[in-house]
Amino acid sequence: MFKKIAPFSILPLVLAFVIPTQAAQLSGDARAAIPHDVQQLVVIDYRAMQNSPTAMSLRDRVMPPDLKQFDQALQKSGLNDNHDVDDLAFALFRPEGSSDSLSIVGIAQGQFSVDDILAKLKKQKVKATKLRSNIIYPMARTGMVLCFVDPSTMIFGDLTAVKHALNARDGMEQSLLTNGPMMDAMRSVDSEPLWSILDGKGTQTMMKQILGQAGSVADYESVRKRLVSSWYSMDFQHGVKFDLTIATGDSFAAATLSSLLNAAVAYRKLSGDDTEKAALSSTDISSSAGQLGIHFAASDSNFNNLLQSSLFQSMVR
């Protein structure tokens, strides 16, 4: 189903889940069910999102198609998503034995009425399959499946992706728990309400998107392969704050990326409108000790104006 998948774009995904400040952390079972070669992991406080009319309205505008499909499948699964789901994660990963293809698996955490959900599935006359001790159920009319690994953790997605996740959890394949760089990145952000971590390939793709035409210059090519990982988080408690950190192999690579980004911002300031110029003026880019940091902050009103700008529209396409 998801054979050709691009990494989640930063801005569309972040803006899809505008939420107040609460922590979105993954349990040990959830982390173990994420395959080792994860390119990007996104975790959100789903309950807080559901309770925010602004979040739901904005989500409908900018959520990427693949994630919309997952969200719709979740709602059709028999869960009362307003009450059952606390946290929701999406993992974009390379299946074991594959270096190029990408798959997505979703993980929902909450206090699920498992017996009621399974009764509804049986009423729909779905046929379950078994993988070792795991019972996998089709999600009606979605082409996806789900499996409860415990009463508070559900894995869902297409059958192949879910099997890889279950193999990772059961020790048949390597899991995220053995991926040192990604676990280190997670520890930097997993106390935030919305956060994401990316591996080297995911970071390269993200930077290409951010830099635009500047991403093809020789300076970027000289440091592209030195991008180790990255992580970002967003906070909407007092206005809007966005923090992105990119880990590089050395201080030279981080400084080069900082120069490229500052040059791209300076160019956009000359060509953008007043709203875009104000947003870019609220963006700080710096490098230190082999890491590149990007910080953005804006008031609610300025951020809402930015959503209408051509800069925002070009980034969410």
TORKOL-4160 file (C-alpha; in steps of 0.2 Angstrom, whole numbers, padded with zeros to 4 digits, m for minus):
317
<pt num="1" X="0000" Y="0000" Z="0000"/>
<pt num="2" X="0014" Y="0012" Z="0005"/>
<pt num="3" X="0028" Y="0007" Z="m0007"/>
<pt num="4" X="0033" Y="0025" Z="m0012"/>
<pt num="5" X="0034" Y="0036" Z="0003"/>
<pt num="6" X="0043" Y="0052" Z="0006"/>
<pt num="7" X="0049" Y="0057" Z="0023"/>
<pt num="8" X="0036" Y="0068" Z="0032"/>
<pt num="9" X="0038" Y="0086" Z="0028"/>
<pt num="10" X="0042" Y="0096" Z="0044"/>
<pt num="11" X="0030" Y="0111" Z="0042"/>
<pt num="12" X="0014" Y="0101" Z="0036"/>
<pt num="13" X="0017" Y="0088" Z="0049"/>
<pt num="14" X="0020" Y="0100" Z="0063"/>
<pt num="15" X="0005" Y="0111" Z="0059"/>
<pt num="16" X="m0006" Y="0096" Z="0057"/>
<pt num="17" X="m0005" Y="0094" Z="0076"/>
<pt num="18" X="m0006" Y="0111" Z="0085"/>
<pt num="19" X="m0008" Y="0107" Z="0103"/>
<pt num="20" X="m0006" Y="0114" Z="0121"/>
<pt num="21" X="0009" Y="0108" Z="0131"/>
<pt num="22" X="0008" Y="0091" Z="0138"/>
<pt num="23" X="0021" Y="0077" Z="0136"/>
<pt num="24" X="0020" Y="0064" Z="0122"/>
<pt num="25" X="0031" Y="0049" Z="0127"/>
<pt num="26" X="0032" Y="0031" Z="0121"/>
<pt num="27" X="0031" Y="0016" Z="0132"/>
<pt num="28" X="0044" Y="0002" Z="0132"/>
<pt num="29" X="0032" Y="m0009" Z="0122"/>
<pt num="30" X="0029" Y="0005" Z="0109"/>
<pt num="31" X="0047" Y="0008" Z="0107"/>
<pt num="32" X="0051" Y="m0010" Z="0105"/>
<pt num="33" X="0038" Y="m0011" Z="0091"/>
<pt num="34" X="0047" Y="0001" Z="0080"/>
<pt num="35" X="0060" Y="m0007" Z="0068"/>
<pt num="36" X="0078" Y="m0003" Z="0070"/>
<pt num="37" X="0081" Y="0007" Z="0053"/>
<pt num="38" X="0068" Y="0021" Z="0057"/>
<pt num="39" X="0070" Y="0036" Z="0045"/>
<pt num="40" X="0058" Y="0047" Z="0055"/>
<pt num="41" X="0048" Y="0045" Z="0070"/>
<pt num="42" X="0034" Y="0057" Z="0075"/>
<pt num="43" X="0025" Y="0057" Z="0091"/>
<pt num="44" X="0010" Y="0068" Z="0096"/>
<pt num="45" X="m0001" Y="0071" Z="0111"/>
<pt num="46" X="m0017" Y="0065" Z="0102"/>
<pt num="47" X="m0029" Y="0068" Z="0116"/>
<pt num="48" X="m0024" Y="0087" Z="0117"/>
<pt num="49" X="m0025" Y="0088" Z="0099"/>
<pt num="50" X="m0043" Y="0081" Z="0098"/>
<pt num="51" X="m0048" Y="0094" Z="0112"/>
<pt num="52" X="m0042" Y="0109" Z="0101"/>
<pt num="53" X="m0054" Y="0115" Z="0088"/>
<pt num="54" X="m0040" Y="0125" Z="0080"/>
<pt num="55" X="m0029" Y="0110" Z="0079"/>
<pt num="56" X="m0042" Y="0100" Z="0070"/>
<pt num="57" X="m0046" Y="0113" Z="0058"/>
<pt num="58" X="m0028" Y="0116" Z="0054"/>
<pt num="59" X="m0025" Y="0098" Z="0053"/>
<pt num="60" X="m0038" Y="0096" Z="0039"/>
<pt num="61" X="m0029" Y="0109" Z="0029"/>
<pt num="62" X="m0011" Y="0103" Z="0029"/>
<pt num="63" X="m0010" Y="0084" Z="0035"/>
<pt num="64" X="m0001" Y="0074" Z="0022"/>
<pt num="65" X="m0011" Y="0061" Z="0012"/>
<pt num="66" X="m0003" Y="0046" Z="0020"/>
<pt num="67" X="m0006" Y="0052" Z="0037"/>
<pt num="68" X="m0024" Y="0056" Z="0033"/>
<pt num="69" X="m0026" Y="0039" Z="0028"/>
<pt num="70" X="m0019" Y="0032" Z="0044"/>
<pt num="71" X="m0030" Y="0044" Z="0054"/>
<pt num="72" X="m0046" Y="0039" Z="0045"/>
<pt num="73" X="m0042" Y="0021" Z="0047"/>
<pt num="74" X="m0039" Y="0023" Z="0066"/>
<pt num="75" X="m0057" Y="0031" Z="0067"/>
<pt num="76" X="m0065" Y="0017" Z="0058"/>
<pt num="77" X="m0056" Y="0004" Z="0069"/>
<pt num="78" X="m0069" Y="0004" Z="0083"/>
<pt num="79" X="m0059" Y="0015" Z="0094"/>
<pt num="80" X="m0068" Y="0031" Z="0102"/>
<pt num="81" X="m0053" Y="0042" Z="0097"/>
<pt num="82" X="m0059" Y="0056" Z="0108"/>
<pt num="83" X="m0057" Y="0046" Z="0124"/>
<pt num="84" X="m0047" Y="0030" Z="0120"/>
<pt num="85" X="m0031" Y="0037" Z="0112"/>
<pt num="86" X="m0018" Y="0047" Z="0122"/>
<pt num="87" X="m0003" Y="0047" Z="0111"/>
<pt num="88" X="m0001" Y="0043" Z="0093"/>
<pt num="89" X="0016" Y="0039" Z="0084"/>
<pt num="90" X="0020" Y="0036" Z="0066"/>
<pt num="91" X="0037" Y="0028" Z="0061"/>
<pt num="92" X="0044" Y="0029" Z="0043"/>
<pt num="93" X="0056" Y="0014" Z="0042"/>
<pt num="94" X="0067" Y="0004" Z="0030"/>
<pt num="95" X="0061" Y="m0015" Z="0032"/>
<pt num="96" X="0075" Y="m0027" Z="0037"/>
<pt num="97" X="0084" Y="m0033" Z="0022"/>
<pt num="98" X="0079" Y="m0017" Z="0011"/>
<pt num="99" X="0090" Y="m0002" Z="0009"/>
<pt num="100" X="0078" Y="0008" Z="m0002"/>
<pt num="101" X="0060" Y="0005" Z="0001"/>
<pt num="102" X="0051" Y="0013" Z="0015"/>
<pt num="103" X="0036" Y="0008" Z="0025"/>
<pt num="104" X="0025" Y="0017" Z="0038"/>
<pt num="105" X="0018" Y="0009" Z="0054"/>
<pt num="106" X="0006" Y="0018" Z="0067"/>
<pt num="107" X="0006" Y="0015" Z="0086"/>
<pt num="108" X="m0008" Y="0021" Z="0097"/>
<pt num="109" X="m0007" Y="0022" Z="0116"/>
<pt num="110" X="m0021" Y="0024" Z="0128"/>
<pt num="111" X="m0033" Y="0015" Z="0139"/>
<pt num="112" X="m0042" Y="0004" Z="0126"/>
<pt num="113" X="m0058" Y="m0006" Z="0129"/>
<pt num="114" X="m0051" Y="m0021" Z="0120"/>
<pt num="115" X="m0065" Y="m0033" Z="0122"/>
<pt num="116" X="m0078" Y="m0020" Z="0115"/>
<pt num="117" X="m0067" Y="m0016" Z="0100"/>
<pt num="118" X="m0064" Y="m0035" Z="0096"/>
<pt num="119" X="m0082" Y="m0038" Z="0098"/>
<pt num="120" X="m0086" Y="m0025" Z="0085"/>
<pt num="121" X="m0073" Y="m0032" Z="0073"/>
<pt num="122" X="m0081" Y="m0049" Z="0075"/>
<pt num="123" X="m0098" Y="m0042" Z="0072"/>
<pt num="124" X="m0091" Y="m0035" Z="0056"/>
<pt num="125" X="m0086" Y="m0053" Z="0052"/>
<pt num="126" X="m0068" Y="m0049" Z="0049"/>
<pt num="127" X="m0056" Y="m0064" Z="0049"/>
<pt num="128" X="m0041" Y="m0063" Z="0060"/>
<pt num="129" X="m0023" Y="m0070" Z="0057"/>
<pt num="130" X="m0010" Y="m0075" Z="0069"/>
<pt num="131" X="0008" Y="m0072" Z="0070"/>
<pt num="132" X="0015" Y="m0082" Z="0084"/>
<pt num="133" X="0005" Y="m0076" Z="0099"/>
<pt num="134" X="m0001" Y="m0060" Z="0091"/>
<pt num="135" X="m0018" Y="m0058" Z="0084"/>
<pt num="136" X="m0020" Y="m0047" Z="0069"/>
<pt num="137" X="m0037" Y="m0040" Z="0064"/>
<pt num="138" X="m0041" Y="m0031" Z="0047"/>
<pt num="139" X="m0048" Y="m0014" Z="0049"/>
<pt num="140" X="m0064" Y="m0013" Z="0040"/>
<pt num="141" X="m0064" Y="m0005" Z="0022"/>
<pt num="142" X="m0047" Y="0002" Z="0025"/>
<pt num="143" X="m0034" Y="m0011" Z="0018"/>
<pt num="144" X="m0025" Y="m0010" Z="0035"/>
<pt num="145" X="m0024" Y="m0021" Z="0050"/>
<pt num="146" X="m0022" Y="m0018" Z="0069"/>
<pt num="147" X="m0015" Y="m0028" Z="0083"/>
<pt num="148" X="m0015" Y="m0025" Z="0102"/>
<pt num="149" X="0001" Y="m0030" Z="0109"/>
<pt num="150" X="m0005" Y="m0025" Z="0127"/>
<pt num="151" X="m0021" Y="m0017" Z="0133"/>
<pt num="152" X="m0013" Y="0000" Z="0131"/>
<pt num="153" X="m0003" Y="m0002" Z="0115"/>
<pt num="154" X="m0010" Y="m0004" Z="0097"/>
<pt num="155" X="0000" Y="m0006" Z="0081"/>
<pt num="156" X="m0009" Y="m0003" Z="0065"/>
<pt num="157" X="m0004" Y="0000" Z="0046"/>
<pt num="158" X="m0003" Y="m0012" Z="0031"/>
<pt num="159" X="0000" Y="m0030" Z="0035"/>
<pt num="160" X="0018" Y="m0031" Z="0030"/>
<pt num="161" X="0023" Y="m0015" Z="0040"/>
<pt num="162" X="0013" Y="m0022" Z="0055"/>
<pt num="163" X="0022" Y="m0039" Z="0054"/>
<pt num="164" X="0039" Y="m0030" Z="0054"/>
<pt num="165" X="0034" Y="m0021" Z="0069"/>
<pt num="166" X="0028" Y="m0036" Z="0078"/>
<pt num="167" X="0045" Y="m0045" Z="0073"/>
<pt num="168" X="0054" Y="m0031" Z="0081"/>
<pt num="169" X="0044" Y="m0032" Z="0097"/>
<pt num="170" X="0046" Y="m0051" Z="0098"/>
<pt num="171" X="0065" Y="m0050" Z="0095"/>
<pt num="172" X="0064" Y="m0058" Z="0078"/>
<pt num="173" X="0071" Y="m0042" Z="0070"/>
<pt num="174" X="0081" Y="m0028" Z="0077"/>
<pt num="175" X="0071" Y="m0013" Z="0085"/>
<pt num="176" X="0073" Y="0005" Z="0089"/>
<pt num="177" X="0080" Y="0000" Z="0106"/>
<pt num="178" X="0096" Y="m0005" Z="0098"/>
<pt num="179" X="0098" Y="0011" Z="0087"/>
<pt num="180" X="0110" Y="0021" Z="0098"/>
<pt num="181" X="0109" Y="0038" Z="0088"/>
<pt num="182" X="0091" Y="0038" Z="0087"/>
<pt num="183" X="0088" Y="0033" Z="0105"/>
<pt num="184" X="0100" Y="0048" Z="0110"/>
<pt num="185" X="0090" Y="0060" Z="0099"/>
<pt num="186" X="0074" Y="0054" Z="0107"/>
<pt num="187" X="0080" Y="0058" Z="0124"/>
<pt num="188" X="0083" Y="0076" Z="0119"/>
<pt num="189" X="0064" Y="0079" Z="0115"/>
<pt num="190" X="0053" Y="0065" Z="0121"/>
<pt num="191" X="0046" Y="0076" Z="0136"/>
<pt num="192" X="0038" Y="0088" Z="0123"/>
<pt num="193" X="0020" Y="0088" Z="0117"/>
<pt num="194" X="0025" Y="0086" Z="0099"/>
<pt num="195" X="0042" Y="0079" Z="0093"/>
<pt num="196" X="0051" Y="0070" Z="0079"/>
<pt num="197" X="0068" Y="0062" Z="0077"/>
<pt num="198" X="0076" Y="0058" Z="0060"/>
<pt num="199" X="0091" Y="0048" Z="0055"/>
<pt num="200" X="0104" Y="0053" Z="0043"/>
<pt num="201" X="0094" Y="0050" Z="0027"/>
<pt num="202" X="0079" Y="0058" Z="0034"/>
<pt num="203" X="0089" Y="0073" Z="0039"/>
<pt num="204" X="0097" Y="0075" Z="0022"/>
<pt num="205" X="0080" Y="0075" Z="0014"/>
<pt num="206" X="0073" Y="0088" Z="0027"/>
<pt num="207" X="0088" Y="0099" Z="0024"/>
<pt num="208" X="0085" Y="0098" Z="0005"/>
<pt num="209" X="0067" Y="0104" Z="0007"/>
<pt num="210" X="0072" Y="0118" Z="0019"/>
<pt num="211" X="0086" Y="0125" Z="0008"/>
<pt num="212" X="0077" Y="0123" Z="m0008"/>
<pt num="213" X="0088" Y="0129" Z="m0023"/>
<pt num="214" X="0102" Y="0132" Z="m0011"/>
<pt num="215" X="0102" Y="0113" Z="m0007"/>
<pt num="216" X="0110" Y="0110" Z="m0024"/>
<pt num="217" X="0126" Y="0120" Z="m0021"/>
<pt num="218" X="0143" Y="0113" Z="m0019"/>
<pt num="219" X="0144" Y="0118" Z="m0001"/>
<pt num="220" X="0129" Y="0108" Z="0004"/>
<pt num="221" X="0135" Y="0093" Z="m0006"/>
<pt num="222" X="0151" Y="0093" Z="0004"/>
<pt num="223" X="0143" Y="0091" Z="0020"/>
<pt num="224" X="0127" Y="0082" Z="0016"/>
<pt num="225" X="0133" Y="0065" Z="0021"/>
<pt num="226" X="0140" Y="0071" Z="0037"/>
<pt num="227" X="0122" Y="0074" Z="0044"/>
<pt num="228" X="0120" Y="0061" Z="0057"/>
<pt num="229" X="0103" Y="0064" Z="0064"/>
<pt num="230" X="0091" Y="0078" Z="0069"/>
<pt num="231" X="0076" Y="0081" Z="0081"/>
<pt num="232" X="0063" Y="0094" Z="0083"/>
<pt num="233" X="0049" Y="0099" Z="0095"/>
<pt num="234" X="0035" Y="0112" Z="0095"/>
<pt num="235" X="0027" Y="0122" Z="0109"/>
<pt num="236" X="0011" Y="0132" Z="0108"/>
<pt num="237" X="0009" Y="0137" Z="0126"/>
<pt num="238" X="0014" Y="0155" Z="0124"/>
<pt num="239" X="0013" Y="0159" Z="0106"/>
<pt num="240" X="0023" Y="0147" Z="0094"/>
<pt num="241" X="0040" Y="0140" Z="0097"/>
<pt num="242" X="0049" Y="0128" Z="0086"/>
<pt num="243" X="0066" Y="0121" Z="0089"/>
<pt num="244" X="0076" Y="0110" Z="0077"/>
<pt num="245" X="0094" Y="0103" Z="0081"/>
<pt num="246" X="0104" Y="0094" Z="0068"/>
<pt num="247" X="0119" Y="0083" Z="0073"/>
<pt num="248" X="0133" Y="0083" Z="0061"/>
<pt num="249" X="0150" Y="0074" Z="0060"/>
<pt num="250" X="0160" Y="0090" Z="0065"/>
<pt num="251" X="0160" Y="0108" Z="0068"/>
<pt num="252" X="0165" Y="0112" Z="0050"/>
<pt num="253" X="0149" Y="0104" Z="0044"/>
<pt num="254" X="0138" Y="0112" Z="0056"/>
<pt num="255" X="0145" Y="0129" Z="0052"/>
<pt num="256" X="0144" Y="0127" Z="0033"/>
<pt num="257" X="0125" Y="0122" Z="0035"/>
<pt num="258" X="0123" Y="0137" Z="0046"/>
<pt num="259" X="0130" Y="0149" Z="0033"/>
<pt num="260" X="0119" Y="0141" Z="0019"/>
<pt num="261" X="0103" Y="0143" Z="0029"/>
<pt num="262" X="0107" Y="0161" Z="0035"/>
<pt num="263" X="0111" Y="0165" Z="0016"/>
<pt num="264" X="0094" Y="0157" Z="0011"/>
<pt num="265" X="0085" Y="0167" Z="0025"/>
<pt num="266" X="0093" Y="0183" Z="0019"/>
<pt num="267" X="0088" Y="0180" Z="0001"/>
<pt num="268" X="0070" Y="0177" Z="0006"/>
<pt num="269" X="0069" Y="0192" Z="0017"/>
<pt num="270" X="0073" Y="0203" Z="0001"/>
<pt num="271" X="0060" Y="0194" Z="m0009"/>
<pt num="272" X="0046" Y="0190" Z="0004"/>
<pt num="273" X="0032" Y="0201" Z="0009"/>
<pt num="274" X="0030" Y="0209" Z="0026"/>
<pt num="275" X="0023" Y="0194" Z="0035"/>
<pt num="276" X="0037" Y="0183" Z="0028"/>
<pt num="277" X="0050" Y="0195" Z="0033"/>
<pt num="278" X="0043" Y="0196" Z="0051"/>
<pt num="279" X="0043" Y="0177" Z="0052"/>
<pt num="280" X="0061" Y="0176" Z="0046"/>
<pt num="281" X="0067" Y="0189" Z="0057"/>
<pt num="282" X="0060" Y="0178" Z="0072"/>
<pt num="283" X="0071" Y="0164" Z="0066"/>
<pt num="284" X="0088" Y="0161" Z="0074"/>
<pt num="285" X="0101" Y="0150" Z="0066"/>
<pt num="286" X="0117" Y="0145" Z="0075"/>
<pt num="287" X="0130" Y="0131" Z="0076"/>
<pt num="288" X="0141" Y="0125" Z="0091"/>
<pt num="289" X="0150" Y="0109" Z="0094"/>
<pt num="290" X="0145" Y="0100" Z="0079"/>
<pt num="291" X="0127" Y="0104" Z="0080"/>
<pt num="292" X="0116" Y="0116" Z="0070"/>
<pt num="293" X="0102" Y="0124" Z="0079"/>
<pt num="294" X="0086" Y="0133" Z="0072"/>
<pt num="295" X="0074" Y="0142" Z="0084"/>
<pt num="296" X="0058" Y="0150" Z="0078"/>
<pt num="297" X="0046" Y="0160" Z="0089"/>
<pt num="298" X="0031" Y="0170" Z="0085"/>
<pt num="299" X="0015" Y="0177" Z="0093"/>
<pt num="300" X="m0001" Y="0168" Z="0089"/>
<pt num="301" X="m0007" Y="0182" Z="0078"/>
<pt num="302" X="0009" Y="0183" Z="0068"/>
<pt num="303" X="0009" Y="0165" Z="0066"/>
<pt num="304" X="m0009" Y="0165" Z="0060"/>
<pt num="305" X="m0004" Y="0178" Z="0047"/>
<pt num="306" X="0011" Y="0167" Z="0042"/>
<pt num="307" X="m0001" Y="0153" Z="0037"/>
<pt num="308" X="m0009" Y="0164" Z="0024"/>
<pt num="309" X="0008" Y="0169" Z="0016"/>
<pt num="310" X="0016" Y="0162" Z="0000"/>
<pt num="311" X="0031" Y="0156" Z="0010"/>
<pt num="312" X="0020" Y="0144" Z="0020"/>
<pt num="313" X="0010" Y="0138" Z="0005"/>
<pt num="314" X="0027" Y="0134" Z="m0004"/>
<pt num="315" X="0033" Y="0124" Z="0011"/>
<pt num="316" X="0017" Y="0114" Z="0013"/>
<pt num="317" X="0016" Y="0108" Z="m0005"/>
